[in-house]
Amino acid sequence: MPGPYESTREQLAELLAAAGQPAYRAGQVWAGLHTQLRRPEEMTDLPAALREQLGAALPPDLRELTRQEADAGTTVKWLWALDDDRTVETVLMHYRDRSTVCVSSQAGCAMRCSFCATGQGGFARHLRAGEIVEQVVAAARAARDSGRRLSNVVFMGMGEPLANYDRLWTAIRRLHDDLGLSARHLTVSTVGIVPGIHRLANEDLPVNLAVSLHAANDELRSSLVPINRRYPLASVTAACRHYLTVKNRRLSFEWALIDGVNDRPSDAAELAELAGPLGAHVNLIPLNPTPGYPVRGTPPERVRAFRDRLVELGVNATVRANRGTDIDAACGQLAARAGTSEPAGGPVSRPAGRPVAVASPRTTG
């Protein structure tokens, strides 16, 4: 039997029918899981024997290994073990006007971006839809326990969401239809998987799109984001333009500032030339320090100068505040420190080329 959030409503109804339960129980349990955010054993409107039976039949897909808090409790990071002992991370961030969870879509990542700890660990497997949804439910419970309401979900954790498209979209439908989260508060991030952007444009829910750009010329971007060799900037921007035409939703570009690599005036000019015609919002990301990765993030005064130059060139740009630097809050750091992120087939060696720097979890919305 799939886990509680991998199961469809029909599968749940079949399970309950096989246990001799009346048909209305399926609605009770479904609401308990998705609306009330309860575990089966917490559903006090069910008979005690049934709660016990459901708890055994629908064990969680995620097992908490580590939970850390930072920023006076406004940042919470989990390291989860999956049923095959692979690990993924989830980060909950409370702001004055919203609570956002950054969720993983894969165990590891095959994109091999040179600035990302997850990418250097290699790819293990896709997450199932239920494993994605369960991360959101866990964060929603934690938000509720602190007197907050989870309002935003960003698919900006471990993995490339559009490389796991079918499971990703199944999870998005569940978050929208059953957990009641607005599509306009769901953001999908990608390094530029062009076919996935086109598929996303054809879906019926107007989710937000964020593209991890990091460079605005093909030579530099291919060294930072290797998938650019398959989907160069011209094809990525064409797909973004199509998405804007169809959805009329704000486009975001993510830009992790790396000292002496992509933070020069010429980089700002190239970025403005690309972002301006698309009306894209640029999120500038100061890099979190990561032991063992020698590349430095751009110093704060030059981050501000880069932002100011973009604004002068007519680009809407903001600098993202670092969160959770003392709890390894950048994607992949906690798993790497725990020594549990080794992909299938053994460890993956670092590729030759630029040293690695790691960005903080990417949050928008």
Secondary structure per residue as TSV (DSSP state, phi and psi in degrees):
chain	resnum	aa	ss	phi	psi
A	1	M	-	360.0	132.2
A	2	P	-	-61.6	165.1
A	3	G	-	-66.1	176.9
A	4	P	T	-61.7	-30.1
A	5	Y	T	-106.1	-1.3
A	6	E	T	-89.1	-26.5
A	7	S	S	-67.5	140.3
A	8	T	-	-81.1	166.9
A	9	R	H	-62.7	-35.5
A	10	E	H	-66.0	-41.8
A	11	Q	H	-63.6	-40.0
A	12	L	H	-64.2	-41.5
A	13	A	H	-63.1	-40.0
A	14	E	H	-64.1	-41.0
A	15	L	H	-61.0	-44.9
A	16	L	H	-70.4	-37.1
A	17	A	H	-63.9	-40.5
A	18	A	H	-64.5	-25.3
A	19	A	T	-88.8	6.1
A	20	G	T	78.7	21.1
A	21	Q	-	-89.5	149.8
A	22	P	-	-66.3	158.6
A	23	A	T	-60.7	-32.9
A	24	Y	H	-67.6	-16.0
A	25	R	H	-62.4	-33.0
A	26	A	H	-59.8	-42.7
A	27	G	H	-64.8	-39.0
A	28	Q	H	-62.0	-47.1
A	29	V	H	-68.6	-41.8
A	30	W	H	-60.2	-44.6
A	31	A	H	-65.6	-37.9
A	32	G	H	-60.0	-41.7
A	33	L	H	-72.0	-44.5
A	34	H	H	-100.7	-34.6
A	35	T	T	-94.0	-44.4
A	36	Q	S	-91.3	-9.2
A	37	L	-	58.0	38.0
A	38	R	-	-99.7	148.7
A	39	R	-	-78.4	156.2
A	40	P	G	-52.4	-39.7
A	41	E	G	-71.0	-11.1
A	42	E	G	-96.2	-1.9
A	43	M	-	-83.8	85.8
A	44	T	T	-72.5	-8.5
A	45	D	T	-82.7	0.5
A	46	L	S	-105.7	152.9
A	47	P	-	-59.2	147.1
A	48	A	H	-58.0	-39.8
A	49	A	H	-64.2	-37.5
A	50	L	H	-69.9	-38.7
A	51	R	H	-59.3	-42.8
A	52	E	H	-64.8	-42.7
A	53	Q	H	-63.7	-43.4
A	54	L	H	-67.2	-38.7
A	55	G	H	-59.2	-37.3
A	56	A	H	-75.5	-35.4
A	57	A	H	-80.4	-25.1
A	58	L	S	-125.5	64.5
A	59	P	-	-68.5	151.2
A	60	P	-	-58.9	147.3
A	61	D	S	-79.7	-20.4
A	62	L	-	-113.0	133.5
A	63	R	E	-115.1	120.2
A	64	E	E	-69.1	122.3
A	65	L	E	-97.1	-43.1
A	66	T	E	-146.0	140.0
A	67	R	E	-132.7	123.5
A	68	Q	E	-126.3	149.2
A	69	E	E	-124.8	149.9
A	70	A	E	-149.0	177.7
A	71	D	T	53.5	48.4
A	72	A	T	57.8	37.3
A	73	G	T	83.6	0.8
A	74	T	T	-86.9	-7.0
A	75	T	E	-125.2	126.4
A	76	V	E	-127.5	131.6
A	77	K	E	-126.3	133.3
A	78	W	E	-110.7	143.9
A	79	L	E	-112.2	120.1
A	80	W	E	-108.6	145.5
A	81	A	E	-100.3	135.1
A	82	L	-	-88.6	179.0
A	83	D	T	-69.6	-14.2
A	84	D	T	-105.8	15.3
A	85	D	S	70.2	8.7
A	86	R	-	-67.3	160.2
A	87	T	E	-125.1	147.4
A	88	V	E	-139.3	165.3
A	89	E	E	-124.7	150.7
A	90	T	E	-137.8	138.4
A	91	V	E	-127.5	127.4
A	92	L	E	-106.0	129.1
A	93	M	E	-127.5	122.2
A	94	H	E	-95.9	129.8
A	95	Y	-	-118.5	174.7
A	96	R	S	-58.1	-41.2
A	97	D	S	-111.9	5.1
A	98	R	-	-165.8	163.2
A	99	S	E	-125.9	125.8
A	100	T	E	-121.6	137.1
A	101	V	E	-113.1	134.7
A	102	C	E	-103.8	116.3
A	103	V	-	-113.7	155.8
A	104	S	-	-91.8	149.2
A	105	S	S	-117.3	-12.5
A	106	Q	E	-142.3	155.4
A	107	A	E	-88.6	106.7
A	108	G	E	82.2	-171.9
A	109	C	-	-158.6	140.9
A	110	A	S	-95.8	0.8
A	111	M	S	-76.8	-25.1
A	112	R	-	59.2	34.3
A	113	C	-	-61.2	135.7
A	114	S	T	-71.2	-15.2
A	115	F	T	-100.1	6.1
A	116	C	-	-119.1	126.9
A	117	A	H	-63.9	-39.4
A	118	T	H	-61.1	-45.2
A	119	G	H	-61.8	-31.1
A	120	Q	H	-75.8	-16.4
A	121	G	H	-83.6	-12.9
A	122	G	-	86.4	175.9
A	123	F	E	-101.8	134.8
A	124	A	E	-106.0	-60.8
A	125	R	E	-166.8	165.8
A	126	H	E	-72.7	147.0
A	127	L	-	-80.7	145.4
A	128	R	-	-74.8	159.6
A	129	A	H	-56.9	-42.1
A	130	G	H	-63.9	-33.9
A	131	E	H	-69.0	-32.8
A	132	I	H	-69.5	-48.7
A	133	V	H	-61.2	-40.3
A	134	E	H	-63.8	-31.0
A	135	Q	H	-61.0	-43.3
A	136	V	H	-66.3	-42.2
A	137	V	H	-62.5	-42.2
A	138	A	H	-60.6	-42.6
A	139	A	H	-67.7	-38.3
A	140	A	H	-64.7	-38.8
A	141	R	H	-62.2	-46.3
A	142	A	H	-63.7	-39.5
A	143	A	H	-63.0	-44.9
A	144	R	H	-60.7	-40.1
A	145	D	H	-66.4	-22.6
A	146	S	T	-99.4	12.8
A	147	G	T	80.1	18.5
A	148	R	-	-116.6	169.9
A	149	R	-	-122.4	128.6
A	150	L	-	-66.7	125.5
A	151	S	-	-117.2	-27.3
A	152	N	E	-131.1	143.2
A	153	V	E	-126.5	129.0
A	154	V	E	-121.3	128.0
A	155	F	E	-89.4	75.8
A	156	M	-	-134.0	17.2
A	157	G	S	-88.7	-144.6
A	158	M	S	-67.1	136.0
A	159	G	S	98.2	166.7
A	160	E	-	-102.7	106.9
A	161	P	G	-55.0	-42.0
A	162	L	G	-75.8	-9.1
A	163	A	G	-81.7	-10.8
A	164	N	G	-122.7	48.5
A	165	Y	H	-60.9	-51.5
A	166	D	H	-61.4	-43.1
A	167	R	H	-70.6	-37.5
A	168	L	H	-58.1	-48.6
A	169	W	H	-69.9	-34.3
A	170	T	H	-59.0	-43.0
A	171	A	H	-65.9	-41.7
A	172	I	H	-61.2	-42.6
A	173	R	H	-61.4	-40.8
A	174	R	H	-65.5	-43.3
A	175	L	H	-61.9	-39.1
A	176	H	H	-76.7	-51.3
A	177	D	H	-77.3	-36.1
A	178	D	T	-108.7	-35.7
A	179	L	S	-88.1	-13.1
A	180	G	-	78.8	23.6
A	181	L	-	-85.5	135.5
A	182	S	-	-67.0	139.0
A	183	A	G	-59.0	-31.3
A	184	R	G	-72.7	-7.3
A	185	H	G	-110.0	15.3
A	186	L	E	-114.1	127.0
A	187	T	E	-124.6	127.0
A	188	V	E	-104.8	125.9
A	189	S	E	-105.6	145.6
A	190	T	E	-146.4	152.4
A	191	V	S	-81.9	-1.9
A	192	G	-	118.5	44.4
A	193	I	-	-81.3	96.3
A	194	V	H	-59.2	-47.3
A	195	P	H	-59.3	-35.5
A	196	G	H	-67.3	-38.0
A	197	I	H	-62.6	-41.9
A	198	H	H	-65.1	-40.2
A	199	R	H	-62.6	-42.3
A	200	L	H	-61.9	-37.0
A	201	A	H	-64.1	-27.3
A	202	N	T	-90.3	-2.4
A	203	E	S	-77.4	162.6
A	204	D	S	-86.8	-10.9
A	205	L	S	-100.0	131.5
A	206	P	-	-84.8	65.8
A	207	V	-	-72.8	163.2
A	208	N	E	-85.3	151.3
A	209	L	E	-118.5	130.3
A	210	A	E	-125.4	133.4
A	211	V	E	-113.9	124.4
A	212	S	E	-77.6	98.7
A	213	L	-	-91.0	-66.3
A	214	H	-	70.3	-14.3
A	215	A	-	-160.4	148.6
A	216	A	S	-118.0	20.2
A	217	N	S	-134.7	149.4
A	218	D	H	-65.3	-35.4
A	219	E	H	-63.6	-50.4
A	220	L	H	-68.4	-42.6
A	221	R	H	-64.5	-36.4
A	222	S	H	-65.0	-29.0
A	223	S	H	-77.4	-28.6
A	224	L	H	-91.3	-38.3
A	225	V	-	-127.7	89.8
A	226	P	G	-57.4	-26.8
A	227	I	G	-64.1	-13.7
A	228	N	G	-62.0	-23.4
A	229	R	G	-67.5	-30.3
A	230	R	T	-85.5	-41.2
A	231	Y	S	-122.6	82.8
A	232	P	-	-66.9	171.3
A	233	L	H	-56.8	-36.9
A	234	A	H	-60.7	-40.3
A	235	S	H	-74.8	-34.5
A	236	V	H	-65.6	-46.9
A	237	T	H	-67.7	-33.7
A	238	A	H	-64.1	-41.2
A	239	A	H	-65.5	-39.3
A	240	C	H	-63.4	-40.3
A	241	R	H	-63.5	-40.3
A	242	H	H	-62.8	-42.2
A	243	Y	H	-61.8	-43.7
A	244	L	H	-62.7	-41.1
A	245	T	H	-62.8	-41.7
A	246	V	H	-79.4	-43.3
A	247	K	H	-98.6	-26.5
A	248	N	-	55.2	41.5
A	249	R	-	-112.3	149.7
A	250	R	-	-63.4	135.6
A	251	L	E	-97.7	139.5
A	252	S	E	-118.6	142.6
A	253	F	E	-112.7	130.4
A	254	E	E	-95.1	135.9
A	255	W	E	-139.8	102.2
A	256	A	E	-82.2	114.4
A	257	L	E	-80.7	119.8
A	258	I	B	-114.8	127.0
A	259	D	T	-56.6	119.8
A	260	G	T	75.5	4.4
A	261	V	T	-109.6	-54.3
A	262	N	S	-135.2	29.2
A	263	D	-	-119.9	20.1
A	264	R	S	-87.9	161.4
A	265	P	H	-55.1	-35.9
A	266	S	H	-65.2	-34.0
A	267	D	H	-67.4	-40.8
A	268	A	H	-62.9	-40.7
A	269	A	H	-65.4	-41.7
A	270	E	H	-65.1	-41.8
A	271	L	H	-64.1	-42.8
A	272	A	H	-63.3	-37.9
A	273	E	H	-65.3	-32.5
A	274	L	H	-83.5	-44.7
A	275	A	H	-76.5	-33.6
A	276	G	H	-56.3	-54.0
A	277	P	H	-62.3	-22.7
A	278	L	H	-91.1	-6.5
A	279	G	T	61.9	30.2
A	280	A	-	-78.2	142.6
A	281	H	E	-86.3	135.6
A	282	V	E	-106.9	123.1
A	283	N	E	-99.3	112.6
A	284	L	E	-89.4	129.1
A	285	I	E	-114.7	108.9
A	286	P	E	-65.4	136.1
A	287	L	E	-79.0	135.8
A	288	N	E	-72.0	139.3
A	289	P	-	-67.2	139.6
A	290	T	-	-134.5	117.8
A	291	P	T	-56.5	135.5
A	292	G	T	91.6	-10.9
A	293	Y	-	-111.9	108.7
A	294	P	-	-77.2	-16.7
A	295	V	-	-68.6	136.4
A	296	R	-	-95.5	148.1
A	297	G	B	-72.9	158.9
A	298	T	-	-62.2	133.5
A	299	P	-	-59.8	150.8
A	300	P	H	-53.9	-40.0
A	301	E	H	-67.4	-31.2
A	302	R	H	-82.7	-25.4
A	303	V	H	-61.1	-46.8
A	304	R	H	-64.2	-38.5
A	305	A	H	-65.1	-38.1
A	306	F	H	-64.9	-44.1
A	307	R	H	-61.0	-45.7
A	308	D	H	-62.4	-37.0
A	309	R	H	-65.7	-41.4
A	310	L	H	-60.8	-43.1
A	311	V	H	-62.6	-41.9
A	312	E	H	-58.9	-32.7
A	313	L	T	-87.1	7.1
A	314	G	T	89.7	16.8
A	315	V	-	-102.5	134.7
A	316	N	-	-77.3	110.0
A	317	A	E	-134.1	139.6
A	318	T	E	-133.1	157.3
A	319	V	E	-104.4	125.8
A	320	R	-	-79.5	133.1
A	321	A	-	-72.6	135.0
A	322	N	-	-66.9	138.9
A	323	R	-	-129.2	139.8
A	324	G	-	68.4	32.9
A	325	T	G	-64.6	-23.6
A	326	D	G	-89.9	1.2
A	327	I	G	-126.3	26.7
A	328	D	T	55.2	50.0
A	329	A	-	-79.5	-9.0
A	330	A	S	-72.1	143.8
A	331	C	T	-57.2	127.9
A	332	G	T	94.2	-16.4
A	333	Q	H	-69.0	-45.0
A	334	L	H	-65.9	-43.6
A	335	A	H	-63.9	-40.0
A	336	A	H	-65.3	-41.7
A	337	R	H	-65.9	-35.3
A	338	A	H	-74.1	-14.3
A	339	G	T	72.6	27.3
A	340	T	-	-120.7	15.4
A	341	S	-	-104.4	14.7
A	342	E	-	-62.7	128.7
A	343	P	-	-78.1	171.1
A	344	A	T	-57.0	136.8
A	345	G	T	91.1	3.2
A	346	G	S	100.3	-178.5
A	347	P	-	-67.5	153.4
A	348	V	-	-109.0	129.6
A	349	S	-	-75.3	152.9
A	350	R	-	-69.3	137.6
A	351	P	-	-70.0	154.2
A	352	A	S	-67.8	158.5
A	353	G	S	121.6	-146.3
A	354	R	S	-66.5	145.4
A	355	P	-	-64.4	172.1
A	356	V	-	-105.1	139.1
A	357	A	-	-128.9	155.2
A	358	V	E	-123.3	131.8
A	359	A	E	-88.2	154.5
A	360	S	-	-67.4	161.0
A	361	P	-	-53.4	137.1
A	362	R	-	-88.2	112.6
A	363	T	-	-121.0	133.3
A	364	T	-	-136.4	175.0
A	365	G	-	90.8	360.0
